[in-house]
Amino acid sequence: MSDTQTPLPDVLYAAAQVRDLDARLIAAGTPGAELMQRAAHATWRALRRRWPDAGVLSVLVGHGNNAGDGYLIATLALRAGWRVRVHAVGDPTALRDDAAAAHAQAVSAGVEIHDGCPQGLEGVVLDALLGTGLNGEVREPYRSAIETINAAGRPVVAVDIPSGLCADTGRVLGAAVRADLTVTFIGLKLGLFTAEAPDHVGQLVFDDLQAEPSLVAQAPSAATRLDTFNLPTLAPRPRTAHKGQYGRVLVVGGDHGFGGAALLSAQSALRSGAGMLTLATRPEHVAAALVRMPEVMSAGVSSANQLMGLVEAASVLVAGPGLGQGSWGRSLLSALACADKRQVWDADALNLLAAGEVQVPKGAVITPHPGEAARLLGVDTRKVQQDRPAAARQLAERYGVTCVLKGSGSLIAAPDGRLALCDRGHPAMASAGLGDVLAGVIGALLAQHLEPFEAACLGVWLHARAGELAGQQGRGLLASDLIDEIRRLLEELQPCLK
């Protein structure tokens, strides 16, 4: 979503919750046929805005309510003078109720309807094959229809959700349409934003179909989508502020060959507002740290005993960047695990946790990527990616922590069940060191008195949005490129002074 578009809502739903919301609207007096008409008009408006001069529409329909939307959109296009052809992949005789009435309306209007999967497609392609109720693998003839759409090289509009995409998890169920535009209704589906969804949804347009806000507010939801208007906030600083009020972050990491990871965390923590920063790293890395960041109190530590005084003085601990999984890293992490301090665990701290070497303190923030999450849960990465929301929640509950499950559509889960999603970011962020920067940002926000879930939410959004901005220059993004962007964004959104 570009910043010039109308902001999307911040409430995300599971498919069953949207169906329940739809039923509430009908029970409150809006007929299902009227909702279907509104959905068709919303899609037609969005299609016309994107491709105003296309003039040709190929519509692929199944036999559910999505098909009803498709038939109505075909009728609208025909009446507007477009050349329209409908391909009924699903048997029209299987249509029921409002969808059957929509089919009858298309027939009456003279829409050209063909049975089966087409060999070729013209103009703009409308995907009205499968809806949000799909939860198993796509079967024939729908799989072939999806493959035909994807191979056609035509612009594609998906009705409500690209066919074959799971509305709850963003997983591709065997095959899924790659849309250029998706128009979704009533409530935003969680699966439109995470896992494989960003490669299939394209531009996302939302229409609430004039749903009564009070009814929508009563409905249960699955997650919150982070945006500028709902981010946790840092309080402005008084003019008498001093460094002691904003915490001392201790970054522990940087084994031989990995010294840069700890430096990135330290720099990002300072730039994100931590009052003081201490870096505990291999003695061989201290000189480089002093040259790069004279503001950091750099300490060379060779054993856990040398770490204890630094831990005692700190208010927040960031463990894992470049820590390694050797005896040095294990001994330092064991010391941190016993400390009654706010903590962020990343990278090798999570690998050592998964190996059973240590226990993470309750209330910490952990920041696994899918591979690390899989090791922590004792499953393979594919299993994590099949249901990212469930994996994030399971990690938060199992370890009693706030879990940031990184990746496309990063998720933040709290032990009490809260779930937030960040849909910002850029493909140029597929680069080493970005997780180290994120760990430092979250550590700094904890030091400035945000609670773990709040610090994780704000940190993830700042990090992703900074990557989005820096990524506009394309490939070759460095993790350090994000740090100044994060500082600028934080000041823009939450100024230091009132």
C-alpha positions, -999 to 999 in steps of 0.1 A, spaced: 0 0 0 14 34 -9 12 63 15 -11 82 -9 -39 56 -6 -66 57 20 -52 39 51 -64 3 55 -82 -6 88 -60 -19 116 -82 -49 125 -74 -82 109 -98 -112 109 -97 -149 104 -119 -162 76 -145 -176 100 -147 -143 118 -154 -125 85 -182 -150 78 -196 -144 112 -195 -106 106 -212 -111 72 -240 -131 90 -243 -103 116 -248 -78 89 -275 -99 72 -292 -105 105 -292 -68 112 -312 -61 80 -289 -59 51 -299 -87 26 -271 -110 13 -280 -100 -23 -274 -63 -14 -240 -71 1 -231 -90 -31 -242 -61 -53 -220 -37 -32 -191 -61 -35 -195 -62 -73 -197 -24 -76 -167 -20 -53 -146 -44 -75 -158 -28 -107 -149 7 -94 -114 -5 -84 -109 -23 -117 -119 8 -137 -96 30 -118 -66 7 -124 -74 -1 -161 -98 25 -173 -93 19 -210 -90 -19 -211 -124 -25 -226 -121 -64 -224 -128 -86 -194 -123 -123 -189 -141 -136 -159 -134 -170 -143 -160 -182 -118 -165 -212 -95 -197 -222 -78 -197 -202 -45 -205 -167 -35 -173 -155 -52 -189 -167 -84 -219 -146 -77 -197 -115 -74 -180 -125 -107 -213 -128 -126 -225 -94 -113 -192 -77 -122 -195 -93 -157 -229 -77 -160 -217 -43 -149 -188 -45 -175 -211 -55 -203 -235 -26 -195 -205 -3 -196 -198 -14 -231 -169 -37 -224 -164 -70 -243 -170 -97 -216 -166 -134 -216 -173 -156 -185 -156 -190 -181 -177 -211 -157 -150 -234 -142 -176 -244 -115 -209 -259 -126 -235 -230 -127 -263 -255 -117 -244 -259 -83 -250 -222 -75 -273 -214 -47 -294 -185 -34 -278 -151 -41 -251 -165 -63 -277 -183 -85 -296 -151 -88 -265 -133 -99 -259 -159 -126 -295 -155 -138 -290 -117 -139 -259 -122 -161 -277 -146 -184 -306 -121 -187 -282 -93 -195 -267 -113 -224 -233 -120 -208 -214 -146 -229 -208 -177 -206 -186 -206 -216 -182 -239 -197 -149 -251 -184 -114 -238 -182 -103 -215 -210 -73 -221 -233 -66 -184 -237 -76 -152 -218 -80 -116 -231 -81 -82 -215 -82 -79 -178 -88 -112 -160 -112 -114 -130 -105 -142 -106 -138 -152 -89 -130 -189 -86 -125 -197 -49 -131 -176 -18 -120 -175 18 -136 -208 28 -109 -228 11 -87 -247 36 -75 -277 17 -53 -282 -14 -68 -268 -46 -82 -295 -68 -90 -298 -105 -104 -282 -125 -95 -251 -103 -58 -259 -102 -56 -258 -140 -77 -226 -141 -53 -209 -117 -23 -221 -138 -40 -207 -169 -45 -173 -152 -9 -171 -140 5 -181 -174 -17 -157 -194 4 -126 -188 -27 -105 -184 -36 -80 -156 -55 -99 -129 -81 -87 -104 -89 -111 -75 -123 -109 -58 -119 -108 -20 -88 -130 -20 -66 -146 -47 -79 -181 -54 -58 -207 -37 -45 -184 -9 -54 -194 27 -73 -165 43 -60 -173 78 -23 -180 72 -13 -166 38 -2 -201 27 -5 -212 -9 -28 -242 -10 -11 -260 -38 -16 -233 -64 -27 -196 -61 -35 -168 -84 -9 -140 -87 -31 -109 -88 -22 -74 -96 -51 -61 -77 -72 -77 -49 -104 -61 -37 -114 -74 -3 -146 -68 16 -162 -63 51 -130 -72 71 -93 -75 63 -82 -111 63 -50 -119 82 -38 -142 54 -36 -113 30 -5 -99 47 18 -127 58 37 -158 45 34 -161 7 5 -136 4 26 -105 -7 36 -123 -39 0 -130 -47 -22 -101 -35 -8 -72 -55 -23 -38 -47 -49 -43 -20 -82 -23 -19 -106 -26 10 -143 -19 10 -164 -23 41 -196 -26 20 -212 1 42 -212 -22 72 -225 -6 104 -195 4 125 -211 -6 158 -217 -42 144 -181 -44 132 -168 -32 165 -186 -60 184 -171 -88 162 -140 -107 175 -108 -103 156 -75 -122 150 -48 -95 151 -39 -58 148 -22 -44 117 4 -19 128 2 16 112 12 52 120 -21 58 138 -19 29 163 18 25 171 29 25 208 43 59 217 73 71 236 65 101 258 82 134 249 112 142 270 113 171 295 138 198 289 156 186 321 161 151 307 193 132 314 208 100 301 201 81 333 164 83 327 166 63 294 184 32 305 217 15 300 215 -12 273 241 -39 274 247 -57 241 264 -90 245 279 -107 214 305 -106 187 325 -138 188 355 -142 166 344 -135 130 311 -120 140 321 -87 157 301 -66 133 268 -80 144 272 -67 180 284 -33 166 252 -30 145 230 -37 175 249 -13 197 247 15 171 210 10 164 202 10 201 220 43 206 204 59 176 170 47 188 172 67 221 189 45 247 205 67 273 238 47 276 252 17 258 277 -8 269 291 -34 244 305 -67 259 324 -84 232 357 -103 225 387 -83 236 400 -83 200 370 -63 189 372 -34 213 396 -13 193 373 -15 162 343 -6 184 360 25 198 369 37 163 334 31 150 315 43 180 333 63 206 300 69 224 298 33 234 314 19 265 332 -11 250 344 -39 272 364 -69 263 352 -100 281 367 -135 280 344 -152 306 311 -149 323 328 -137 355 339 -105 337 304 -99 325 286 -98 359 294 -63 368 282 -50 334 250 -70 338 244 -55 373 247 -19 359 225 -25 329 187 -20 327 182 -39 294 202 -68 280 205 -76 242 219 -111 237 228 -130 206 241 -108 178 273 -126 167 274 -145 200 283 -178 184 275 -212 198 309 -221 212 319 -221 249 324 -184 250 289 -176 239 273 -204 260 289 -191 292 279 -155 286 244 -164 278 241 -186 308 250 -156 330 224 -134 312 197 -160 316 199 -157 354 196 -119 354 164 -102 365 165 -77 337 145 -68 306 160 -88 278 160 -92 240 173 -126 226 182 -129 189 203 -151 166 226 -175 184 209 -169 217 179 -185 202 199 -214 187 214 -221 222 179 -219 236 166 -244 210 195 -267 219 185 -267 255 216 -250 267 197 -223 286 163 -210 295 151 -176 284 137 -154 312 100 -149 313 89 -116 299 118 -113 274 115 -105 237 127 -131 213 132 -123 176 134 -156 155 134 -159 118 114 -189 105 144 -212 107 151 -203 143 114 -205 151 113 -240 137 142 -251 158 126 -236 189 94 -255 182 111 -287 171 95 -287 136 108 -279 101 107 -244 86 80 -253 62 57 -262 91 63 -227 106 56 -210 73 24 -229 68 8 -212 98 29 -183 109 3 -168 133 0 -202 151 38 -205 153 42 -170 168 15 -176 194 29 -210 203 64 -196 209 51 -168 230 30 -192 251 56 -219 254 84 -196 266 64 -169 283 79 -142 261 69 -117 234 78 -133 201 87 -114 170 84 -139 141 104 -122 114 97 -125 76 72 -112 51 44 -99 73 63 -100 106 42 -111 135 44 -100 172 28 -123 197 24 -118 234 20 -145 260 -16 -132 268 -27 -140 232 -24 -105 216 -11 -106 180 1 -78 158 13 -77 122 36 -54 103 30 -53 66 58 -28 58 92 -37 43 110 -41 10 127 -70 -8 160 -52 -6 159 -61 31 170 -96 22 205 -87 35 227 -97 63 227 -79 97 191 -65 96 181 -87 126 210 -73 146 197 -38 140 162 -48 150 174 -63 183 191 -31 192 161 -10 184 138 -31 206 164 -30 234 165 8 232 127 10 234 126 -12 264 152 10 280 128 40 274 102 22 295 79 6 269 65 -27 278 79 -57 259 49 -62 235 48 -24 228 85 -22 223 85 -51 199 55 -36 179 71 -1 176 106 -15 169 94 -39 142 74 -12 124 102 14 126 127 -12 113 104 -23 84 94 12 74 130 23 74 139 -7 52 110 3 29 125 38 25 161 27 22 150 0 -2 137 25 -27 173 27 -40 172 -10 -49 196 -39 -43 226 -35 -22 209 -22 10 232 -25 41 219 -31 75 235 1 87 215 21 61 184 16 83 198 31 114 196 68 105 162 62 88 149 47 121 161 78 140 144 101 115 112 82 115 110 81 153 115 119 155 89 124 127 63 103 144 71 108 181 91 140 186 116 142 214 102 176 224 65 186 225 
